Amino acid sequence: MEREIWFEKILWSYMPCHWKGWAAMAAVMAPTLAAIFLARHMAFALGYENDGWLVLPIFLSGWLSMLFIAKRHS
């Protein structure tokens, strides 16, 4: 069975060309954004004012997982 093409490679990035590509992006972006907002809220509630570093590992995990999915389905 062949893999379905959900993303097209354009220059150095992947763009969704199928509805499943858009769904995969939403399925990765929604929990990533929720985790970023929750981490920032929890840091503020605990009294940490400089919490910008929390965004980086959460963002990188979402970006790398989306890159893996896009590369596999292109």
C-alpha positions as CSV (number, residue, x, y, z in Angstrom):
1,M,0.0,0.0,0.0
2,E,1.4,3.4,-1.0
3,R,1.5,6.4,1.3
4,E,-0.9,9.2,0.6
5,I,0.4,12.6,-0.5
6,W,-0.8,15.2,2.0
7,F,1.9,17.8,1.5
8,E,3.9,19.2,-1.4
9,K,7.4,20.3,-1.0
10,I,7.8,23.9,-2.2
11,L,11.4,25.2,-2.0
12,W,12.4,24.3,1.6
13,S,9.0,24.0,3.2
14,Y,6.0,21.6,3.0
15,M,2.5,22.9,2.1
16,P,-0.7,20.9,2.6
17,C,-2.3,19.9,-0.6
18,H,-5.0,17.5,0.8
19,W,-7.6,17.9,3.5
20,K,-5.7,15.4,5.6
21,G,-2.7,17.7,5.6
22,W,-4.8,20.5,6.9
23,A,-6.2,18.1,9.6
24,A,-2.7,17.0,10.6
25,M,-1.6,20.6,11.0
26,A,-4.7,21.3,13.2
27,A,-4.1,18.2,15.2
28,V,-0.5,19.2,16.0
29,M,-1.1,23.0,16.4
30,A,-4.1,22.8,18.8
31,P,-2.3,20.9,21.6
32,T,0.9,22.8,21.0
33,L,-0.9,26.2,21.4
34,A,-2.8,24.9,24.4
35,A,0.4,23.7,26.1
36,I,2.1,27.1,25.4
37,F,-0.9,29.0,26.9
38,L,-1.2,26.7,29.9
39,A,2.6,26.8,30.6
40,R,2.6,30.6,30.5
41,H,-0.5,30.8,32.7
42,M,0.9,28.4,35.3
43,A,4.3,30.3,35.3
44,F,2.5,33.6,35.9
45,A,0.3,32.0,38.6
46,L,3.5,30.8,40.4
47,G,5.0,34.3,40.2
48,Y,7.6,33.8,37.4
49,E,7.6,37.0,35.4
50,N,10.3,36.0,32.8
51,D,8.7,32.9,31.4
52,G,9.6,33.3,27.7
53,W,11.9,30.3,27.8
54,L,9.0,28.0,28.4
55,V,7.7,28.6,24.9
56,L,10.8,27.3,23.1
57,P,10.8,23.6,24.0
58,I,7.0,23.3,23.5
59,F,7.2,25.1,20.1
60,L,10.2,22.9,19.0
61,S,8.4,19.7,19.9
62,G,5.3,20.8,17.9
63,W,7.5,21.9,15.0
64,L,9.6,18.8,14.8
65,S,6.5,16.5,15.0
66,M,4.8,18.4,12.2
67,L,8.0,18.3,10.1
68,F,8.2,14.5,10.6
69,I,4.5,14.1,9.6
70,A,4.9,16.4,6.5
71,K,8.1,14.7,5.4
72,R,6.6,11.3,5.7
73,H,3.4,12.2,3.7
74,S,5.0,14.2,0.9
